[in-house]
Amino acid sequence: MELGLVGLGKMGGNMRERIRRAGHTVLGYDRNPDLADVHSLEELVGKLSGPRVIWVMVPAGEATQTTIDRLAELLEPGDVVVDGGNSRWTDDERHAEELAAKGIGFVDCGVSGGVWGLENGYALMYGGDTENVAKVQPVFDALKPEGDFGSVHAGKVGAGHFAKMVHNGIEYAMMQAYAEGWELLEKVDSVTDVREVFRSWQEGTVIRSWLLDLAVNALDEDEHLDELRGYAQDSGEGRWTVEAAIDNAVPLPAITASLFARFASRQEDSPQMKMIAALRNQFGGHAVEKK
Ligand SMILES: O=C(CO)[C@H](O)[C@H](O)COP(=O)(O)O
């Protein structure tokens, strides 16, 4: 089939290649002309024959909104837009309604696989009407990993991004657990080769996983992570997971703590710990450290 792909960055560029390897025709548009096959969304839409499927793979928020707004003007009834970015699931219904007003279908798709997806395939979680999903199915089949799993029609519009958001929340907590265990192992004198402990865990243990394999890769590159600052950003999905938990009164202590640990990583000093030190000093005369 033919696919229009908008956004050819780290994810989109490799996805174009994987879909092409499966024998499909992909026309890619990116603001960077060095990456693009066509030079505008107008040209992209004009060169595809209907019913068109356009996969949007740009940053969540304003970039995705602007792209969908423009596609709503350019596409025709029967065409389908897929949002494959890490959009907040609450945006999906709005996008579906905006496009449905023009007779254009909408599917939201959470995509996991990172820079390894070209070779390993991408795990896909999608939401939308069966009729719209069917139009995109050959692309899902091209992108997904080989094997029985790795792809799911999770439910109605929004379900794909909701499932991906929860996946990323779990990712936060798993990474935090490996990171905490690694720090404790590094702290004690009795363990003399932490990297080899991590490596040994890759087979036979209860905690073996791809994230563990990646941790070993990172330690092979920089055994004690001396070259890095302990500073971690976040792109929003951890926050949205915690917000959804609050809305639904579902306790998520591990995921919430892993999000807050990232916030703590961005502070040079801890204002709240200054207050705790001050209070201990006030009520008990406990020693404080001064700058
Ligand atoms: O989707 C992903 C992996 O599954 C992204 O890499 C992830 O969104 C990164 O999130 P954050 O910046 O919040 O750590």
The ligand as a Gaussian input file, in Angstrom:
#p B3LYP/6-31G(d) Opt

LIG

0 1
 O        8.145000       6.279000      24.443000
 C        9.282000       6.154000      24.800000
 C        9.882000       4.842000      25.149000
 O        8.913000       3.866000      25.299000
 C       10.092000       7.396000      24.951000
 O       11.417000       7.182000      24.763000
 C        9.683000       7.955000      26.245000
 O        8.498000       8.696000      26.046000
 C       10.631000       8.838000      26.929000
 O        9.883000       9.415000      27.957000
 P       10.517000      10.321000      29.032000
 O       11.236000      11.417000      28.286000
 O        9.361000      10.855000      29.815000
 O       11.454000       9.460000      29.836000

